[in-house]
Amino acid sequence: MSITLQSATPATLDEIVEEVARWQTEGAPVQLHSGDLGWAWRFGAQALAEKVRVWHRDGQLLAAGMMDGEDGLIRMAVAPSVDHDEALAAQLLADLSDPGRGVLPAGGGSVEARFGAAFRKLLHHGGWAADEPWTPLRRDLATPVEDCGLRIEVLDADHVDDRIVQDRVAVGLASFPNSTFTEERWRALAATSAYRRARCLVGYDDAGNAVAATTVWSAGAGRPGLIEPLGAHRDHRGRGHGRAITVAAAGALRQLGSSSATVCTPTSNVAGVAAYVSAGFDRLPDVTDFRRPG
């Protein structure tokens, strides 16, 4: 059977998110997560669909990729059942190498491929070079998570408090210099199917200030959950709030049934890596994206 490349549509996003969630496997390298798709959904279904590419064979979804950023990066997820499928690997490489396929731009582009043994092997042998290093981190959730020390307010699909939404957005804007988060985008995010297994957490200090926030994404019981994004308010840094909200995120994912909490951050973010480690996360070996040759 031939393997076909297609663009996603708003009508197919629910199916893609659900399938990518099923592909999250404990003990395997972290790949594109349903939560990554969910977070990108804040810009609307059409905007997300335009960034997503999928590969099918005989009606079965085998791989999905999401364009991320302005530098021509596609973040990939591959079904565990086709980890060693050489025909799929060859088709993925052909589609990503040919600018005419409309996946990566001419003269550039890179691939985040943390999973898919046959595909990664072809990328290596095809001269795709190592790009910027990233550090994956993981916390096992088999045992209860300690109290984080902050008062935590939770926003889920069934509990929306306008004041907490305002604080969630304000902390997001104060945590990331280039953030474009708005209440409208939060509400768009919360209305998606991906958010049914997600939570936003806002941490408050003893004075009642919103000092840190995060969004956590379950992929279903017994599967790795994702933290994306997490930040501490710039006016309240240096007081352990980043560590505290990280611990709270792990606890929330455990309540959602996740087997572990995972996150990946640029290796250059030394303070961020240290904060995750201090919150009980294990630092895994650094990984790199693949940059197209030429």
N, C-alpha and C positions, 0 to 999 in steps of 0.2 A: 504494500500500500504506500502511496506517496505521502510525503509530509508537506503540509501547506502552512504558509505564513499568512496571518491575517492581522488586521488592526482590530482592536476592541471597539465595541459600541457601548453607549450607556446601558443598553438592554442586556448586555452580556457581563457587566461588571460584577453583579452579585455571584454569578456562577464562577467567575475567575477567582474572586476573593475566597470563596468557599473551597475551591480546589487547591489553591495555594496554601490555605490553612491546613488542609489534610496532608500536605507535603512536609510540614514541619516535623522533624524526627529527632527525638532525644538522642544525643551522642553524635549526631551528624554536624558538619559545619553549618553555621548560620547562613542561610541564603535569603533572598527576597521574601519578606514575611507578609502575611495578610495585613498586618498592622502598618507596614510601609505603604501599602496601597490605600489603607484606610486613612492615614494621615494626609496623603496627597489628595484625597477626595474632598478636602475642605474647599478646594477651588471649584467644585462642581463636577457632575458626572461627565459632561462633555469634555472638559479640560483633562480629566484623568484618562478618559477613553482615548484621546488623541496621543497620549504618552505610552499606552500599553500595546504590546505586540504579543501574539500568541501563536503557538505551533500545534497543529492537530495532525493526527493520523487515524483514519477510519473513524472520525467523530470523537476521538479521545484527545483531551488536552494533555500534551506532553511537557510543554515548557511555556513560560511566560516571562516577559521582560518589561520593565518600566523605565522610560527615559527620566533622568534625574539631573537637574541643573542645566547650565547653559554650555557645558563643555563637551557634550556628546557622549555622556555616560549612560549605558543601559545596565540596569541591575536585574540579574537573571534568577529565576527559580526553575528547577528541573524536577520532574516527578521521580521519586525514589525508584520506581519500577524500571526506569530507563537510564539509570545512573551509568551503565556501561554500554548503552545502545550506540554503536558506532555510526549507524545510518543517521540517527538524529543529530549526533555530534557533527557529522559532516555537513548536514543541512544547516544547522545553526551557524557554523563557521562560514559557509557560503553566503548566507543571508546577511551576516554581520560584516563580511569583507567587501561586499558589493554595494557601493553607494546608491546604485540604481534601485536597490530593494527598498530604499527609504527608511532604513533603520538607523544607521550611523551616518554622519555627514562625510562628504568627500574630504580626504586629506587629514582625517583625524578620528577621534572617537576612542572610547575605552569600554571595557566590559567588566562588571563585577560578577564573577563566576566562582562562588565559594564551594559549590556542589556540582556534581556531574563529572565523574572521573574521566569518561571518554572525551567529553567536551574540553575539559581543562588540559588533557593531554594534547589534543589537537592545537589548542591555543599556544601551548609551550612550543611544540614542534613547528608551528607556523610563524614563529618569530615575534609573537606578541610580547612586548616587554613589560616588566614589572613597573607598576605605577606607584603612587603614594601609599605608604604603609598605613594600615588600620589595625586597631587593637580590639579584638572581640573579648567580651567578659561574660561570665556566667555565674549565677548563684543557684545552687540546688535548693528546691523547695520541698524536700521530703519532710522536713521538720518545721515546727512553727517559727515564725519570724518575730524577733523582739520588737518591743515598742520603740517608735522612732523618736519620741520626745516632743513632737509638734502636735498641735490640734489639727486633724485632717478633716477636710470637708470633701465629699465625693459627689461627682456629677456622673450619672449614668443615663441610659436611654429613657429610664422611667422617672428619674429624679432630676429636675432642672430648676435651680434656684437662680433667679436673675442676678442677685448680688454676687453669688459665687461665680457665675459665668463672667461677670465683669472683672472679678479678681483674677480668674484664670487667664483672661486675655491680657490684663494689665501686667501680670507677672511674666507672661510669655514675651510681651513687648520689651519689658525691662531686663530680660535674660539674654536676648539675642539681638545684637545691634541692627541687623538687617531684617528683622521680623516684620511681616505684613499681616500678622494675625489680627482679626477683628471679631466682634461678637457675631456678625453675620456669617463669617466663615466657621466659627465654632458651631453655630446652629446648623449649618449645612453639613458639617462633619457628624454631628450627633444624630442627624436624620438618616444616616446611611446604614446599610445592613452590616457593615464592618464594625460599627460602633455598638452593636448589640452585645458583643463580647468584650467591650472596652470600658474603661473608666478614666475620667480626669480627676486628679487629686490636687487639692490646694492646701498648702501647709501654712499655719498661722502661728506666730510667736506669742509669748505671754501678754504682749501689749495689744494683740489683736491685728497685727500687721500681716498681710499676705506676703510671705517671704520666699516661697518656692512652689513650684507646680510641675506636674508631669501628666502624660497620658500613657496608660498601659493597655496592651492589646493581647488578649488571649486568642490562641488558635484552636481552643477546645481542650477538654480535659485530657490530661496525660501528655500534652504537647508543650514545647517551649513557648513561653510568652515573651513579648517584646516591650521594651521601654522606648518610647519615641513620641515626643522629645522630653527632655528633662532640663530644668534650669532653676537657678536661684536668682532672686531679684538683685540687681546690681547695687542697690542701696543697703542691702542686708547681707553682704557676703563676708566671709571670714569668720562666721559664727557657727559653722557646722550644719547649716540648713541644707546644703547640697547633699551631704551624707544622709541627713534625716529623711529627706523626701525620697532618696534612693531606697532606703530601708522600707519606707511606706509603700513604695511601688512594688517591691518584692512581696510584701504582705498582701497587697491587693491582688497580685497575680496568683498567689497561693489560694486565696479565697475563690478565685475564678477557676481553680482546678489545674492551673499550669504546673508542669513538672519542673520547670526551671524558669528563671528570669534571665533574659539575654539583652545585651546592648553592644553596640560597636561604635567606637569613636576614633578620630584620627590619632595616630600614635603621637603626633606632635602636641596633642592636648594633654600634657603631662599632669596638670592639676586635675583634669577630669578623670583620667585613668586612676590616679591616686584616690580620688573620692569614691569611685566604685569599689576599689579594693578595700578601702576602709569600711565600706558598707557590707562586706562579706562576700564580694564577688571574686571569683578566681580569674586571674588574667591568663588568657589563652595565647598561643603563639600568634605573632603578628601576621597579617595577611595583606596582599596587595591586589589591586585591580590589574587587568591586562590592557595595555595601550597598544592600539593598532600600529603595525609597522609602516614606515614610509611617511 
